[in-house]
Amino acid sequence: METLDINKLTLEQLNAEIENAKEDLQVETVEDQKSKDEFNEKTTKEIIISFANKYNVDHKTALIAITKLIQDGGTNLGRPNMTKSIKGINFELADLRQVIKLHERFGTVRKLAKSLRRIIAIIAKENNWPGTLHKDLLRLNPSLTISREDSVYCSEFNVDNYEPDMPAKIREAIQQREQKIRDEKFKYSGSYTDKKKSGKRARGRNRR
């Protein structure tokens, strides 16, 4: 196989080579990229079925329980466990995490939440279950008005939700919150580094 020497090609020839090799150059398809954040339909269904079987309930009840766990902060990795009662049955976040791991080793509740965003919104609206960021978004944006219907979207897993039913103002408010958190972390890490440098300089002067 002849090796392509790009140094000997003109810009036009290089562009032609790239155009001809587009399929070889693409290492990730759109579906590949999406799969990093969401489960495919088959895996999502299997997780719901497994969770339903674990509690010996129908799939609809399992979905309602999953929605409640997610809407009340189940995507937070720092939360060790949580129990929510649906139709007299106590469903545990730890069990949902365990079921997810059975189907994908590195799967998370957040990934499941992204896979079920539209269904979660429908169920949450019927039960008046706002997302965990509802109050936080109002605190950060005093001029923001959030209706009961829109409040169900106030969750961090909707930060990149561009579905038609996702309220743009809620998505933008979540994105602004995320940016503020990143800015504060950067500011803190910067000031911490500066303090360490100042401390080293001071110790160096003292040794002289």
DRENPATI-850662 format. One record per atom (N, C-alpha, C, O): x negated, y, z. Coordinates in steps of 0.2 Angstrom, whole numbers, padded with zeros to 4 digits, always signed. Atoms other than C-alpha are relative to their C-alpha. Layout:
// DRENPATI-850662
XYZ...
This chain:
// DRENPATI-850662
-0004-0006+0000+0000+0000+0000-0004+0006+0000-0009+0007+0004+0004-0006+0000-0007+0017-0005+0001+0005+0005+0007+0006+0007-0001-0005-0005-0010+0029+0009+0001+0007-0003-0003+0009-0007-0001-0006+0003-0003+0046+0006-0005+0005+0004-0004+0006+0010+0005-0005-0002-0016+0060+0008+0004+0007+0000+0004+0010-0006-0004-0007+0000-0006+0076+0013-0004+0006-0002-0002+0011-0004+0005-0006+0001-0021+0087+0012-0001+0001-0008-0003+0007-0010+0001-0001+0007-0021+0084-0007+0006+0002-0004+0006+0003-0010-0006-0002+0003-0003+0088-0010+0001+0008+0000+0000+0011+0005-0002-0007+0000+0004+0105-0015+0006+0000+0005+0009-0005+0007-0005-0001-0004+0018+0112-0004+0007-0003-0003+0011-0007+0000-0006+0003+0004+0031+0107-0018+0000-0008+0000+0005-0011+0001+0001+0008+0000+0024+0089-0019+0002-0003+0007+0005-0008+0008-0002+0003-0007+0025+0087+0000+0007+0000+0002+0010-0004+0004-0007+0000-0001+0043+0093+0001+0003-0005-0004+0008-0008-0002-0003+0005+0004+0047+0081-0013-0001-0007+0003+0003-0011+0004+0002+0006-0004+0038+0067-0003+0005-0001+0006+0008-0007+0007-0004+0000-0005+0048+0071+0012+0007-0001-0001+0011-0005+0002-0006+0001+0002+0064+0072+0003+0002-0007-0002+0007-0010+0000+0000+0007+0002+0061+0055-0004+0000-0005+0006+0002-0011+0005+0001+0004-0006+0057+0048+0013+0004+0001+0006+0003-0001+0011-0004-0002-0005+0071+0055+0023+0002-0006+0005+0002-0005+0011-0003+0006-0004+0078+0038+0029-0006-0002+0004-0004-0004+0010+0005+0002-0004+0061+0033+0035-0002+0004+0005-0005+0002+0010+0002-0005-0005+0058+0049+0044+0005+0000+0006+0003+0003+0011-0005-0001-0005+0074+0048+0054-0001-0006+0005+0001-0012+0003+0001+0005-0005+0070+0039+0070+0006-0001+0004+0007-0006+0008-0006+0001-0004+0087+0042+0078+0006+0003-0004+0006+0008-0007-0006-0002+0003+0104+0043+0071+0004+0004+0005+0002+0004+0011-0004-0004-0004+0118+0054+0078+0003-0005+0005+0003-0003+0011-0002+0005-0005+0125+0038+0086-0005-0002+0005-0003-0003+0011+0006+0002-0005+0108+0034+0094+0000+0005+0005-0001+0004+0011+0000-0005-0005+0108+0051+0102+0005+0000+0004+0005+0002+0010-0006+0000-0004+0125+0050+0108+0000-0005+0005+0003-0005+0011+0000+0006-0005+0122+0033+0116-0004+0001+0006-0003-0002+0011+0004-0002-0006+0110+0041+0128+0004+0003+0005+0003+0002+0011-0004-0003-0005+0124+0051+0136+0007-0004+0001+0010-0003+0006-0006+0003-0001+0139+0040+0133-0001-0008-0002-0005-0010-0006+0000+0007+0001+0143+0021+0133+0004+0000-0007+0008+0004-0008-0004+0002+0006+0150+0014+0116+0007-0002+0003+0007-0004+0008-0007+0002-0002+0168+0010+0116+0001-0007+0003+0004-0008+0008+0000+0007-0003+0165-0009+0119-0002+0000+0007+0001-0003+0011+0003+0000-0007+0154-0006+0134+0005+0003+0005+0006+0001+0011-0004-0004-0004+0166+0007+0141+0006-0005+0002+0008-0005+0008-0006+0005-0001+0181-0006+0139-0002-0005+0005+0002-0007+0010+0002+0006-0004+0171-0020+0147-0001+0003+0008+0000-0001+0012+0000-0002-0006+0167-0009+0162+0006+0001+0004+0007-0001+0010-0007-0001-0003+0185-0004+0165+0003-0007+0002+0006-0008+0007-0003+0007-0002+0190-0023+0164-0003-0003+0006+0000-0006+0010+0004+0003-0006+0176-0028+0176+0002+0003+0006+0003-0001+0011-0002-0003-0006+0181-0015+0188+0007-0002+0002+0009-0003+0008-0007+0002-0002+0200-0020+0187+0000-0007+0003+0003-0009+0008+0000+0007-0002+0195-0038+0189-0003-0001+0007-0001-0005+0011+0003+0000-0007+0185-0034+0205+0005+0001+0005+0004-0002+0011-0005-0002-0005+0200-0027+0213+0007-0004-0001+0012-0003+0002-0006+0004+0002+0213-0039+0205+0005+0005-0002+0011+0004+0001-0005-0005+0001+0222-0024+0198+0001+0000-0008-0004-0002-0012+0000-0001+0007+0228-0019+0180-0004+0005-0002-0007+0009+0002+0005-0005+0002+0217-0009+0169+0002+0007+0001-0002+0012+0002-0002-0007-0001+0228+0007+0171-0001+0002+0007-0004+0008+0008+0002-0001-0007+0226+0006+0190-0007+0001+0001-0009+0006+0004+0007-0001-0001+0208+0004+0188-0003+0007-0003-0007+0010-0001+0001-0006+0003+0207+0019+0176+0001+0006+0005-0002+0011+0005-0002-0006-0005+0216+0030+0189-0005+0000+0005-0007+0006+0007+0005+0000-0005+0204+0024+0202-0007+0003-0002-0010+0007+0002+0006-0003+0003+0189+0028+0191+0000+0007+0000-0004+0011+0002-0001-0007+0000+0196+0045+0188-0001+0004+0006-0004+0009+0007+0000-0003-0007+0199+0049+0206-0007+0000+0003-0010+0005+0006+0007+0001-0003+0181+0043+0211-0004+0005-0004-0009+0009-0001+0004-0005+0004+0174+0054+0197+0001+0007+0001-0003+0011+0002-0002-0007-0002+0184+0069+0200-0002+0003+0007-0003+0009+0008+0002-0002-0007+0179+0069+0218-0007+0000+0001-0009+0000+0007+0007+0000-0001+0161+0069+0215-0004-0006-0001-0010-0007+0001+0004+0007+0001+0156+0051+0210-0006+0000-0005-0010-0004-0004+0005+0000+0004+0144+0057+0197-0007+0002+0004-0012+0002+0001+0005-0003-0004+0133+0064+0211-0005-0006+0002-0002-0010+0006+0004+0006-0002+0118+0052+0213-0002+0000+0007-0004-0005+0010+0002-0001-0007+0114+0059+0230+0006-0003+0005+0005-0003+0011-0005+0003-0005+0131+0052+0237-0001-0007+0000+0000-0011-0005+0001+0007-0001+0128+0035+0244+0006-0004-0001+0006-0009-0004-0006+0004+0002+0146+0029+0243+0006+0005+0002+0006+0010+0004-0006-0003-0001+0164+0035+0243+0006-0005-0001+0006-0009-0005-0006+0004+0000+0181+0027+0246+0006+0004-0002+0007+0009+0001-0006-0003+0002+0197+0032+0237+0006-0005+0000+0005-0010-0003-0006+0004+0000+0214+0025+0240+0005+0001-0005+0008+0007-0006-0005-0001+0006+0225+0022+0225+0005-0006+0001+0003-0012+0001-0005+0005-0001+0242+0013+0227-0002-0005+0006+0000-0011+0005+0002+0004-0006+0236+0006+0244-0006-0004+0000-0007-0008+0004+0006+0004+0001+0220-0001+0238-0006+0005+0000-0006+0010-0003+0006-0004-0001+0203+0006+0243-0005-0002-0005-0008-0007-0005+0005+0001+0006+0191+0008+0228-0006+0004+0003-0006+0009+0005+0006-0003-0002+0173+0011+0232-0005+0002-0006-0005-0001-0011+0005-0002+0005+0160+0021+0222-0005-0005-0001-0008-0006-0007+0005+0005+0000+0147+0008+0226+0002-0006-0004-0003-0008-0008-0002+0005+0005+0157-0005+0217+0000+0002-0007-0002-0002-0011+0000-0003+0007+0159+0006+0202-0007+0000-0003-0008-0002-0009+0007+0000+0002+0141+0008+0201-0003-0007-0001-0007-0008-0006+0003+0007+0001+0137-0010+0203+0003-0003-0006+0000-0007-0010-0004+0002+0006+0150-0014+0189-0004+0003-0006-0005-0001-0011+0004-0003+0006+0141-0002+0177-0006-0003-0001-0008-0004-0007+0007+0003+0001+0124-0009+0181+0000-0007-0003-0004-0009-0006-0001+0006+0003+0131-0026+0176+0000+0000-0008-0002-0005-0011-0001+0000+0008+0134-0020+0158-0005+0004-0003-0007+0004-0009+0005-0003+0003+0120-0008+0156-0005+0002+0006-0003+0005+0011+0005-0001-0005+0104-0008+0167-0001+0007+0003-0001+0008+0009+0002-0006-0002+0101+0010+0168+0007+0005-0001+0006+0011-0001-0006-0003+0001+0120+0015+0166+0002+0004+0007+0000+0002+0012-0002-0004-0006+0127+0029+0178+0007+0001-0001+0011+0001-0006-0007-0002+0000+0144+0035+0183+0001+0006-0004+0006+0007-0007+0000-0006+0005+0140+0051+0174+0001-0002-0007+0005+0001-0011-0001+0002+0007+0138+0042+0158+0007-0003-0001+0009-0002-0007-0006+0003+0001+0154+0033+0161+0005+0006-0001+0010+0006-0005-0004-0006+0000+0162+0050+0165+0000+0003-0007+0006+0006-0010+0001-0003+0007+0156+0057+0148+0004-0004-0005+0007-0001-0010-0003+0004+0005+0163+0042+0139+0007+0000+0001+0011-0001-0004-0007+0000-0001+0180+0044+0147+0003+0007+0001+0008+0008+0004-0002-0007-0001+0181+0063+0147+0008+0002-0002+0011+0005+0003-0007-0002+0002+0198+0065+0138+0005-0004+0004+0010-0001+0006-0004+0004-0004+0206+0051+0147+0000+0002+0008+0005+0003+0011+0000-0003-0007+0200+0058+0164+0004+0006+0000+0008+0007+0005-0003-0006+0000+0207+0075+0159+0008-0001+0001+0012+0002+0004-0007+0002+0001+0224+0067+0155+0003-0002+0007+0008+0000+0010-0002+0003-0007+0225+0057+0172+0000+0005+0005+0004+0006+0009+0001-0005-0005+0218+0071+0182+0006+0006+0000+0008+0008+0005-0006-0005+0001+0232+0083+0175+0006-0002+0003+0010+0001+0007-0007+0003-0003+0246+0071+0180+0000+0000+0007+0005+0000+0010+0001+0001-0008+0239+0070+0198-0002+0006+0003-0003+0006+0009+0002-0006-0003+0233+0088+0200-0007-0001+0004-0007+0001+0009+0007+0001-0003+0215+0083+0203-0005+0004-0003-0008+0002-0009+0005-0004+0003+0203+0097+0200-0007-0003+0000-0008-0007+0004+0007+0003+0000+0185+0094+0196-0004+0004+0006-0001+0009+0009+0004-0002-0006+0172+0097+0210-0003+0007+0000-0004+0010+0005+0002-0006+0001+0166+0113+0203+0005+0006+0000+0003+0012-0001-0006-0005+0001+0183+0122+0203-0002+0006+0004-0002+0012+0002+0001-0006-0004+0179+0133+0218-0006+0003-0001-0007+0009+0000+0007-0003+0001+0161+0135+0214+0000+0005-0006-0003+0010-0006-0001-0004+0006+0165+0142+0197+0003+0007+0001+0002+0012-0001-0003-0006-0001+0177+0154+0204-0004+0005+0005-0004+0011+0004+0005-0004-0004+0164+0160+0217-0005+0004-0004-0007+0009-0003+0005-0003+0004+0151+0163+0204+0003+0005-0005-0001+0009-0008-0003-0004+0005+0163+0171+0192+0007+0003+0003+0012+0000+0001-0006-0003-0003+0176+0182+0202+0005+0002-0005+0011+0002-0003-0005-0002+0005+0184+0188+0186+0003-0006-0004+0008-0005-0008-0002+0006+0003+0187+0170+0180+0007-0002+0002+0007-0003+0008-0007+0002-0002+0205+0164+0180+0000-0008-0002-0001-0009-0008+0000+0007+0002+0207+0145+0180+0007-0003+0002+0009-0003+0008-0006+0003-0001+0224+0137+0178+0000-0007+0003-0006-0010+0003+0000+0006-0003+0229+0121+0186-0002-0005-0005-0005-0010-0004+0002+0005+0006+0228+0112+0169-0008+0000-0002-0011-0005-0003+0007-0001+0002+0211+0119+0166-0005-0002+0005-0011-0004+0004+0004+0002-0005+0204+0115+0183-0003-0007+0000-0008-0008+0003+0002+0007+0000+0203+0097+0179-0007-0001-0004-0010-0006-0003+0006+0000+0004+0188+0101+0167-0006+0003+0004-0011+0003+0001+0005-0003-0004+0178+0109+0181-0005-0005+0003-0005-0006+0009+0005+0005-0002+0165+0095+0182-0006+0001-0004-0006+0003-0010+0007-0001+0003+0146+0095+0178+0000-0004-0006-0004-0002-0011+0000+0004+0006+0149+0081+0165+0003+0003-0006+0003+0000-0011-0004-0003+0006+0159+0093+0154-0005+0006-0002-0002+0010-0006+0004-0006+0002+0144+0105+0152-0001+0000-0007-0003+0005-0010+0001+0000+0007+0142+0099+0134+0006-0003-0003+0005-0006-0009-0006+0002+0003+0160+0095+0131+0003+0005-0005+0005+0010-0004-0003-0004+0005+0165+0102+0114+0006-0003-0004+0008-0001-0009-0006+0003+0003+0181+0092+0111+0005+0006+0000+0004+0011+0004-0005-0005+0001+0196+0103+0105+0004+0002+0007+0006+0007+0008-0004-0001-0006+0205+0101+0122-0004+0003+0006-0001+0005+0011+0004-0003-0005+0190+0107+0132+0000+0008+0000-0001+0011-0005+0000-0008-0001+0193+0126+0138-0007+0003-0001-0011+0001+0003+0007-0003+0001+0178+0136+0131-0002+0004+0006-0008+0003+0007+0002-0005-0006+0178+0148+0146-0002-0005+0006-0007-0003+0009+0003+0004-0006+0176+0133+0158-0006-0003-0002-0011-0003+0002+0007+0003+0002+0162+0125+0148-0005+0005+0000-0011+0004+0003+0005-0005-0001+0153+0142+0147-0001+0001+0007-0007+0003+0009+0001-0002-0008+0156+0145+0166-0005-0006+0003-0009-0004+0007+0004+0006-0002+0148+0127+0169-0007+0001-0003-0012+0000+0001+0006-0001+0003+0134+0131+0157-0004+0006+0004-0010+0005+0005+0003-0006-0004+0130+0148+0166-0002-0003+0007-0007+0000+0009+0002+0002-0007+0130+0139+0183-0006-0004-0001-0011-0004+0003+0006+0004+0001+0118+0126+0176-0007+0004-0001-0012+0002+0002+0005-0005+0002+0107+0140+0169-0003+0003+0007-0009+0004+0008+0002-0004-0006+0107+0149+0186-0004-0005+0005-0009-0003+0008+0003+0005-0004+0102+0133+0195-0007-0001-0002-0012-0001+0001+0007+0000+0003+0087+0131+0183-0004+0006+0001-0010+0005+0003+0004-0006-0001+0082+0149+0185-0002+0000+0007-0008+0002+0008+0002+0000-0007+0082+0147+0204-0005-0005+0001-0010-0003+0005+0005+0005-0001+0072+0131+0203-0007+0003-0002-0012+0002+0001+0006-0002+0003+0059+0139+0192-0003+0006+0004-0009+0006+0005+0002-0006-0004+0059+0155+0203-0004-0003+0006-0009+0000+0008+0003+0003-0006+0056+0144+0218-0007-0003-0001-0012-0002+0003+0007+0003+0002+0042+0134+0210-0005+0004-0001-0011+0003+0001+0005-0005+0002+0034+0149+0204-0003+0004+0006-0009+0005+0007+0002-0004-0006+0034+0158+0221-0004-0005+0004-0009-0003+0008+0004+0005-0004+0028+0142+0229-0007-0001-0002-0012-0002+0002+0007+0001+0003+0013+0140+0217-0004+0006+0002-0010+0006+0003+0003-0006-0002+0009+0158+0220-0003+0000+0007-0008+0003+0009+0002+0000-0007+0009+0156+0239-0006-0005+0001-0011-0004+0005+0006+0004-0001-0003+0141+0237-0006+0003-0002-0011+0002+0001+0006-0004+0003-0015+0151+0226-0002+0005+0005-0008+0005+0006+0001-0005-0005-0014+0165+0239-0004-0003+0006-0009+0000+0009+0003+0003-0006-0018+0153+0253-0007-0003-0001-0011-0002+0003+0007+0003+0002-0033+0145+0244-0005+0006-0001-0010+0005+0002+0005-0006+0001-0040+0163+0240-0002+0002+0007-0007+0004+0009+0001-0003-0006-0038+0168+0258-0005-0005+0004-0009-0003+0008+0004+0004-0004-0046+0152+0265-0007+0000-0003-0012+0000+0000+0006-0001+0003-0060+0155+0252-0004+0006+0003-0010+0005+0004+0003-0006-0003-0063+0172+0259-0003-0001+0007-0008+0002+0009+0001+0001-0007-0063+0166+0277-0007-0004+0000-0011-0004+0005+0006+0004+0000-0077+0153+0272-0006+0004-0001-0011+0002+0001+0006-0004+0001-0088+0167+0266-0002+0004+0006-0007+0007+0006
